[in-house]
Every structure is written in structure tokens, then in C-alpha cells.
Amino acid sequence: MALTHTSAWRRVDRMVAAYGLFVVLFGLTRIEQRGVAMVTIAHLGLPLLAWLSTRASDGAVGRILRSGYPILLLAGLYSSIDIMNGFGAARIYDAPLQAIDGWLFGMQPSRDWWRSAPSAFWSTLLHGVYFSYYVIVPLPVLVFLGQRRQDAVERYLDGVIATFLLCYITYMLLPVAGPYYEFARPTGGFVANGAAQLVYATLAKGSAFGAAFPSSHVAATVAATVGAWLGSRRLGLLLAVPTALLAVGVVYCQMHYLVDSAAGVVLGMAVPLMMVRGTRNAGASSGRPRE
């Protein structure tokens, strides 16, 4: 970091700062809950961190820190949702989503699909592809940084970070537990594979209560794929297959309601495209050439 260097505030910096202020205000309404005071204080640091990113040098290390810090923050921001939702004490809104799934399909797909069509092969594959999320989200940033395409990095971050933060805000305002908590969990041969066991061990340690609708796993991977496509058709196509499998797998493996996954797909497609359109409109109105 070089604090004498100054860069313009990017859209993603403003989003990180605004999200921090939102959580501070939201936390004040639940300040009596265990852990909320510490989370609120921690989020006061997000505007400062965003400001510090504008002081990063133009060298390789500065560019990496400036590009990577919003993604590195996500794990901590996600974990704080569990605290804000009282570790499961918050009012949940699962009933309307279950009603929508039931009305559309005459059943609960997240509960009944794997029971009516159990498959060791699909269970292994779809539980395994669940972890592709952890590769898909950071991969385009690394690729575009390696290609020295800072414009592609910024465009990608705008869409993906906006998608994540919209999901996180929804989780605090309208918590949905999801079928992982609401229904009896899969048992027997369906989960008798290493991929399934690893998923459930991960969820037991790192799942945030109330973070089901929309599925941030789906929304973020779709947004990442769209963002990758906008920068590289080849990379976007490469990510499309695991992204599609993940959107199906979270329902088949009873992690999300079907409406959670569908909302994630819509959000993940719409937000990056809206961000790009907004950037182009801003460029046109200011007289700058469009990319």
C-alpha cells in the first residue's frame, strides 16, 4: 500500500462501504443479541478499508490487493449473517416459499426429488460440484489479472460483489432457513459417498442460518459465469457447465428450495448485465467511448 497514491473510488468500493453502513444501522436494531455489537463494530471498518484500497499503488501487489480484497471479505461477511440472525432465533419466511414450490410442482422438489429418484452417481456428482463455487468465483479475477485486463476485473467485481451483497441484505431482512433445516435430512445410500459427507461437514461448520433465499451459491456462480463471459467467451463457456450442475444440485441434494435456486439464477444473470449497462450509459452520458 502507498498511502500517498490516490485512485478514484470504484463502484465496488462504494458498494463495500455502503454495505458496511447498512449492517451497522441494521445491527443497532439488534444490538442486544449476542455478538451483534462486535459484528457492528467490525462493519464500521468497511468504509475505511474501501478508502484504503484507493490508496493502493499501481504496482502488481497494489493491483492484486485492490482487486482481491472484496472477494476476500465475503467469507467474513457471510459468517456475520448467522450472528445477526441470532444463530437460528430470527423469524423465518420458509412457508411462502414452500407454498410456491408446492403450487408449481405438487410436491416439495428439494425434499421429494431425491427420495423418488435416488442415484448414487448423481448424488456424488452434484454434491461434488457444490464445491466448484469456491473455484468459479475467484477464477475470473485471477485470469483477468494474469492477462493485465484491469477493465475486465472491474467489470467482473461490480457484478459479482453486487450479487453477493444483495443476497446478504436479503438474508438479514427476510431470513429463510431452507430445506437443509426444515426437512429431515437425506440418509442412507444417497449420502454414502465422500462428496456428500464433505458437503454436510462443511455446512455443519460454516452454514449461516437464514441464508437460503435467494441461493447465493447459485447467484454468485451464475454472476461469475456471466462476468467471465463478458470478458472471455471461452472462460464463460468453461464455467457454464459446473454452474448449471450446481443450480440443479442444490435442489436435488436438498440444500435449497427450487425457488431459491431459480431466484439465484435470475439474480446472477440480471445484476452483472445491469451493471454493464449502467457503466455504458454513464460512459455515454459523460462523453467517454464505450468499451
C-alpha positions as CSV (number, residue, x, y, z in Angstrom):
1,M,0.0,0.0,0.0
2,A,1.2,3.5,-0.8
3,L,-1.0,6.0,1.2
4,T,0.3,9.0,-0.8
5,H,-1.1,7.4,-4.0
6,T,-4.7,8.2,-4.8
7,S,-7.0,6.3,-7.2
8,A,-10.7,7.1,-7.9
9,W,-13.3,5.3,-5.9
10,R,-14.6,2.4,-7.9
11,R,-18.2,1.2,-7.9
12,V,-17.2,-1.9,-6.0
13,D,-15.5,0.3,-3.3
14,R,-18.7,2.3,-2.9
15,M,-20.7,-0.9,-2.6
16,V,-18.5,-2.3,0.1
17,A,-18.6,0.9,2.1
18,A,-22.4,1.2,1.7
19,Y,-22.9,-2.4,2.8
20,G,-20.8,-1.8,5.9
21,L,-23.0,1.2,6.8
22,F,-26.2,-0.8,6.2
23,V,-25.0,-3.6,8.5
24,V,-24.1,-1.0,11.2
25,L,-27.6,0.5,11.0
26,F,-29.2,-2.9,11.0
27,G,-27.1,-4.1,13.8
28,L,-28.2,-1.2,16.0
29,T,-31.7,-2.6,15.9
30,R,-30.5,-5.9,17.3
31,I,-27.6,-4.7,19.5
32,E,-28.9,-6.7,22.5
33,Q,-28.3,-10.0,20.7
34,R,-25.1,-12.0,21.5
35,G,-22.3,-11.0,19.2
36,V,-24.1,-8.3,17.3
37,A,-22.2,-5.4,18.9
38,M,-18.8,-6.9,17.8
39,V,-20.1,-7.5,14.2
40,T,-21.5,-4.0,14.1
41,I,-18.1,-2.5,15.1
42,A,-16.3,-4.7,12.6
43,H,-18.5,-3.5,9.8
44,L,-17.6,0.1,10.7
45,G,-14.2,-0.8,9.2
46,L,-15.6,-1.5,5.7
47,P,-15.7,2.2,4.6
48,L,-12.2,2.6,5.9
49,L,-11.0,-0.5,4.0
50,A,-12.7,0.7,0.8
51,W,-10.9,4.1,1.3
52,L,-7.6,2.4,1.8
53,S,-8.0,0.5,-1.4
54,T,-8.0,3.8,-3.3
55,R,-4.5,4.4,-1.9
56,A,-3.1,1.1,-3.2
57,S,-0.1,1.5,-5.5
58,D,-0.2,0.9,-9.3
59,G,2.3,-1.9,-8.9
60,A,1.5,-5.6,-9.2
61,V,0.9,-6.1,-5.4
62,G,-1.3,-3.0,-5.3
63,R,-3.4,-4.2,-8.2
64,I,-3.8,-7.6,-6.6
65,L,-4.8,-6.2,-3.2
66,R,-7.2,-3.7,-4.8
67,S,-8.8,-6.4,-7.0
68,G,-8.9,-9.2,-4.4
69,Y,-10.0,-7.5,-1.2
70,P,-13.8,-7.5,-2.0
71,I,-13.7,-11.3,-2.6
72,L,-11.6,-12.0,0.4
73,L,-14.1,-10.1,2.6
74,L,-17.0,-12.4,1.6
75,A,-16.4,-15.3,4.0
76,G,-16.4,-12.9,7.0
77,L,-19.4,-11.0,5.8
78,Y,-21.3,-14.3,5.3
79,S,-20.4,-15.6,8.7
80,S,-21.7,-12.5,10.4
81,I,-25.2,-13.2,9.0
82,D,-25.6,-16.1,11.4
83,I,-24.9,-13.7,14.3
84,M,-27.3,-11.1,13.0
85,N,-30.0,-13.8,12.7
86,G,-29.5,-14.8,16.3
87,F,-28.0,-18.2,15.5
88,G,-31.4,-19.5,14.4
89,A,-33.6,-17.4,16.6
90,A,-34.8,-15.0,13.9
91,R,-38.2,-15.2,12.4
92,I,-38.1,-17.2,9.1
93,Y,-40.1,-17.0,6.0
94,D,-39.9,-20.6,4.6
95,A,-43.7,-21.2,4.5
96,P,-44.4,-18.9,1.5
97,L,-41.5,-20.5,-0.5
98,Q,-42.7,-24.0,0.3
99,A,-46.1,-23.0,-0.8
100,I,-44.8,-21.7,-4.1
101,D,-42.8,-24.9,-4.8
102,G,-45.9,-27.0,-3.8
103,W,-48.2,-25.0,-6.0
104,L,-45.9,-25.2,-9.0
105,F,-44.9,-28.8,-8.7
106,G,-47.5,-30.5,-6.5
107,M,-44.6,-31.5,-4.2
108,Q,-41.5,-30.2,-2.5
109,P,-38.8,-30.8,-5.1
110,S,-36.0,-30.2,-2.6
111,R,-37.4,-32.9,-0.3
112,D,-39.2,-35.3,-2.6
113,W,-36.9,-35.4,-5.7
114,W,-34.0,-37.3,-4.3
115,R,-36.4,-39.6,-2.5
116,S,-38.3,-40.5,-5.7
117,A,-35.2,-40.8,-7.8
118,P,-32.2,-41.7,-5.6
119,S,-28.9,-42.1,-7.5
120,A,-25.5,-42.8,-6.1
121,F,-23.9,-41.4,-9.3
122,W,-25.9,-38.1,-9.3
123,S,-25.5,-37.7,-5.6
124,T,-21.8,-38.0,-5.8
125,L,-21.5,-35.7,-8.9
126,L,-23.9,-33.0,-7.6
127,H,-22.6,-32.9,-4.1
128,G,-19.1,-32.7,-5.5
129,V,-19.9,-29.9,-7.9
130,Y,-21.2,-27.9,-4.9
131,F,-17.6,-27.1,-4.2
132,S,-17.0,-25.7,-7.7
133,Y,-18.3,-22.4,-6.3
134,Y,-15.0,-21.9,-4.5
135,V,-13.1,-22.1,-7.7
136,I,-15.6,-20.4,-10.1
137,V,-15.9,-17.2,-8.1
138,P,-12.2,-16.2,-7.8
139,L,-11.0,-17.8,-11.1
140,P,-12.0,-15.0,-13.5
141,V,-10.3,-12.4,-11.3
142,L,-7.0,-14.4,-11.4
143,V,-7.4,-14.9,-15.2
144,F,-8.0,-11.3,-16.0
145,L,-5.3,-10.1,-13.6
146,G,-2.9,-12.5,-15.4
147,Q,-3.9,-11.0,-18.7
148,R,-3.4,-7.5,-17.3
149,R,-7.0,-6.6,-18.1
150,Q,-8.0,-4.3,-15.3
151,D,-11.2,-3.2,-17.1
152,A,-12.4,-6.8,-17.2
153,V,-11.5,-7.2,-13.5
154,E,-13.5,-4.1,-12.5
155,R,-16.5,-5.2,-14.6
156,Y,-16.4,-8.6,-13.1
157,L,-16.1,-7.4,-9.5
158,D,-19.0,-4.9,-10.0
159,G,-21.4,-7.7,-11.0
160,V,-20.3,-10.4,-8.6
161,I,-19.9,-8.3,-5.4
162,A,-23.2,-6.6,-6.1
163,T,-24.9,-10.0,-6.4
164,F,-23.3,-11.2,-3.1
165,L,-24.3,-8.1,-1.2
166,L,-27.9,-8.1,-2.4
167,C,-28.1,-11.7,-1.2
168,Y,-26.7,-10.9,2.2
169,I,-29.0,-8.0,2.7
170,T,-32.0,-10.2,1.9
171,Y,-30.8,-12.8,4.4
172,M,-30.9,-10.3,7.2
173,L,-34.2,-8.6,6.2
174,L,-36.1,-11.8,5.2
175,P,-34.4,-14.9,6.6
176,V,-35.2,-18.2,5.1
177,A,-33.8,-21.4,6.7
178,G,-34.2,-23.6,3.7
179,P,-34.8,-27.4,3.4
180,Y,-31.5,-28.3,5.0
181,Y,-33.0,-27.1,8.3
182,E,-36.8,-27.6,7.6
183,F,-36.9,-31.2,6.3
184,A,-35.5,-34.4,7.6
185,R,-32.0,-34.6,6.0
186,P,-31.0,-37.2,3.4
187,T,-29.8,-40.5,4.8
188,G,-28.8,-44.0,3.7
189,G,-27.1,-44.8,0.4
190,F,-27.9,-41.4,-1.1
191,V,-25.3,-39.7,1.2
192,A,-22.9,-42.7,1.5
193,N,-20.2,-41.0,-0.6
194,G,-17.3,-38.9,0.2
195,A,-18.6,-35.8,-1.7
196,A,-21.9,-35.8,0.3
197,Q,-20.1,-36.3,3.6
198,L,-17.7,-33.5,2.9
199,V,-20.6,-31.1,2.0
200,Y,-22.5,-31.9,5.2
201,A,-19.4,-31.5,7.3
202,T,-18.8,-28.1,5.7
203,L,-22.4,-27.0,6.2
204,A,-22.3,-28.1,9.8
205,K,-19.3,-25.8,10.4
206,G,-19.9,-22.9,8.1
207,S,-23.6,-22.5,7.2
208,A,-25.3,-19.2,8.1
209,F,-28.9,-19.6,9.3
210,G,-31.4,-17.7,7.2
211,A,-29.2,-17.6,4.1
212,A,-31.4,-19.7,1.8
213,F,-33.3,-17.3,-0.5
214,P,-32.0,-16.5,-3.0
215,S,-29.3,-19.1,-3.1
216,S,-26.0,-17.1,-3.0
217,H,-24.2,-20.3,-4.2
218,V,-26.3,-20.2,-7.3
219,A,-26.5,-16.5,-7.7
220,A,-22.7,-16.0,-7.3
221,T,-21.7,-18.8,-9.6
222,V,-24.1,-17.5,-12.3
223,A,-22.9,-14.0,-11.8
224,A,-19.3,-15.2,-12.0
225,T,-20.1,-17.1,-15.2
226,V,-21.8,-14.1,-16.8
227,G,-18.9,-11.9,-15.7
228,A,-16.4,-14.3,-17.1
229,W,-18.4,-14.5,-20.4
230,L,-18.3,-10.7,-20.7
231,G,-14.6,-10.8,-20.5
232,S,-13.8,-14.0,-22.3
233,R,-16.3,-16.2,-24.2
234,R,-14.1,-19.2,-23.8
235,L,-13.9,-18.8,-20.0
236,G,-17.6,-18.2,-19.7
237,L,-18.4,-21.4,-21.6
238,L,-15.9,-23.4,-19.5
239,L,-17.7,-22.2,-16.3
240,A,-21.3,-22.7,-17.7
241,V,-21.4,-26.5,-17.2
242,P,-20.5,-26.7,-13.5
243,T,-22.7,-23.6,-12.9
244,A,-25.7,-25.4,-14.4
245,L,-25.0,-28.5,-12.5
246,L,-24.7,-26.6,-9.2
247,A,-28.1,-24.8,-9.8
248,V,-29.7,-28.3,-10.2
249,G,-27.6,-29.9,-7.5
250,V,-28.6,-27.6,-4.6
251,V,-32.2,-28.7,-5.1
252,Y,-31.6,-32.4,-5.8
253,C,-29.3,-32.6,-2.8
254,Q,-31.8,-30.8,-0.5
255,M,-29.8,-27.7,0.2
256,H,-32.2,-25.1,-1.3
257,Y,-35.9,-24.9,-2.4
258,L,-36.3,-24.8,-6.1
259,V,-37.5,-21.2,-5.9
260,D,-34.2,-20.4,-4.1
261,S,-32.2,-21.7,-7.0
262,A,-34.4,-20.1,-9.6
263,A,-34.2,-16.7,-7.9
264,G,-30.4,-17.2,-7.7
265,V,-30.2,-17.8,-11.5
266,V,-32.3,-14.7,-12.2
267,L,-30.3,-12.5,-9.9
268,G,-27.0,-13.8,-11.0
269,M,-27.8,-13.1,-14.6
270,A,-29.6,-9.8,-14.1
271,V,-27.1,-8.0,-11.8
272,P,-23.9,-8.2,-13.9
273,L,-25.8,-7.3,-17.1
274,M,-27.4,-4.3,-15.4
275,M,-24.0,-3.2,-14.0
276,V,-22.5,-3.3,-17.5
277,R,-25.4,-1.4,-19.0
278,G,-25.1,1.2,-16.2
279,T,-21.4,1.6,-16.9
280,R,-22.0,2.0,-20.6
281,N,-24.8,4.6,-20.1
282,A,-22.6,6.5,-17.7
283,G,-19.8,6.5,-20.3
284,A,-22.1,7.7,-23.0
285,S,-23.5,10.5,-20.9
286,S,-20.0,11.7,-19.9
287,G,-18.8,11.6,-23.5
288,R,-16.4,8.7,-22.8
289,P,-16.2,6.0,-25.5
290,R,-18.0,2.7,-24.7
291,E,-15.9,-0.4,-24.2
